[in-house]
Amino acid sequence: MKFLCVVSTLVFAMATSSAQANSAPRATSDAPTAATEESGVQGSNATASASGTWLMTWKNDKGDVRHAMLNIQQQGEALIGTANVQGGPIKGTFPLSGNLRGNRILFSVKVHWHHASFTRTVDGRKMSGNTNDGNPWLATHE
């Protein structure tokens, strides 16, 4: 019975805090607050931008460093574009597709019969994460 009273009290306190926060006046300044700077895009529902030209570096499953220039167009959460793979045994321009939800990115590049997948985050002018093989990748906006 004591547990039920504590839970009811916590739920009421949370509801009251939420109602107070929603009715509190909001600043109209365009300047970011410390809270928004710390949380960034990750803490909001806003979708980051992946559109543009990106220089990408990653390691393949053999540990060799590879490079590509990504040209990405973003339509809502959908990503389309090309990856111009440079150096290494496979060179050329290949189709890219994926999605971006918030700052979480997932895209794949179809190289002949193989799909290479890249996941993780977009943070302003930088994207980084892991390949489908678990190897790190990094891309910077041109």
C-alpha positions in Angstrom: 0.0 0.0 0.0 2.9 2.4 0.8 4.4 1.7 -2.6 1.1 2.6 -4.3 0.9 5.9 -2.5 4.5 6.8 -3.5 3.8 5.9 -7.1 0.6 8.0 -7.1 2.5 10.9 -5.5 5.3 10.7 -8.1 2.8 10.6 -11.0 0.9 13.6 -9.7 4.2 15.5 -9.2 5.4 14.7 -12.7 2.0 15.8 -14.2 2.1 19.1 -12.2 5.7 19.8 -13.3 4.8 19.1 -16.9 1.7 21.4 -16.8 3.8 24.2 -15.2 6.5 23.8 -17.8 4.0 23.9 -20.7 2.3 27.0 -19.3 5.5 28.8 -18.5 6.3 31.8 -20.7 8.9 31.1 -23.4 11.8 33.2 -24.4 11.5 34.6 -27.9 15.2 35.2 -28.4 16.9 33.4 -31.3 20.0 32.9 -29.2 20.5 29.3 -28.1 20.3 28.5 -24.4 22.9 26.4 -22.6 20.3 23.5 -22.5 19.8 23.6 -26.3 23.5 23.8 -27.0 24.1 20.7 -24.8 21.3 18.7 -26.2 21.8 19.7 -29.9 19.8 18.0 -32.5 19.9 14.7 -30.7 17.6 15.9 -28.0 15.0 17.4 -30.4 12.6 16.0 -32.9 14.2 18.2 -35.6 15.8 16.3 -38.5 19.5 17.2 -39.1 20.6 18.0 -42.6 22.6 15.6 -44.7 22.2 17.4 -48.0 25.3 18.4 -49.9 28.8 17.1 -50.7 30.7 15.1 -48.1 34.2 13.7 -48.0 34.1 10.3 -46.5 36.8 8.0 -45.1 36.3 4.5 -43.8 38.1 1.2 -43.2 37.0 -1.9 -45.1 36.9 -5.4 -43.6 40.6 -5.9 -44.4 41.5 -2.7 -42.5 42.4 -0.7 -45.6 41.5 3.0 -45.6 39.0 4.0 -48.4 37.7 7.4 -49.6 34.6 8.6 -51.3 32.9 11.8 -52.2 29.2 11.6 -51.3 26.6 13.8 -53.0 23.4 13.6 -51.0 20.0 15.1 -51.6 17.6 15.0 -48.7 13.8 14.9 -49.1 12.2 14.9 -45.7 13.8 11.9 -44.0 14.7 10.2 -47.3 18.2 10.3 -48.7 19.3 9.7 -52.3 22.5 10.5 -54.1 25.8 9.0 -55.3 29.1 7.9 -53.8 32.2 8.5 -55.9 34.5 5.8 -54.6 38.2 6.8 -55.0 41.3 4.6 -54.6 41.4 0.9 -53.9 40.4 -1.9 -56.3 36.9 -0.6 -56.8 36.5 2.9 -58.3 33.5 4.7 -59.7 30.2 6.4 -58.9 27.6 4.3 -57.3 24.0 4.9 -56.1 23.3 5.9 -52.5 20.0 5.7 -50.6 19.0 5.8 -47.0 17.2 7.9 -44.3 17.8 10.4 -41.6 15.6 10.5 -38.5 16.6 13.3 -36.1 20.4 13.0 -36.2 20.4 9.2 -36.8 21.6 8.3 -40.3 21.5 5.1 -42.2 22.5 4.9 -45.8 23.8 2.2 -48.2 25.8 2.3 -51.3 25.2 -0.3 -54.0 28.6 -1.3 -55.4 27.9 -3.8 -58.2 26.3 -6.7 -56.4 27.3 -5.6 -52.8 25.5 -3.1 -50.5 27.8 -1.3 -48.1 25.8 0.1 -45.2 26.8 3.0 -42.9 25.0 4.0 -39.7 25.2 6.4 -36.7 24.9 10.2 -36.4 25.0 13.5 -38.2 26.4 16.4 -36.1 26.5 19.6 -38.0 29.2 19.4 -40.6 30.3 15.9 -39.5 28.9 12.4 -39.8 30.4 9.3 -38.3 29.6 5.8 -37.2 30.2 2.2 -38.2 29.9 0.2 -41.4 27.9 -3.0 -41.6 31.2 -4.8 -40.9 31.6 -2.8 -37.7 34.4 -0.6 -39.0 34.5 3.2 -38.3 33.7 5.8 -40.9 33.8 9.6 -40.9 32.5 12.2 -43.3 32.9 16.0 -43.3 30.8 18.4 -45.2 32.5 20.2 -48.1 
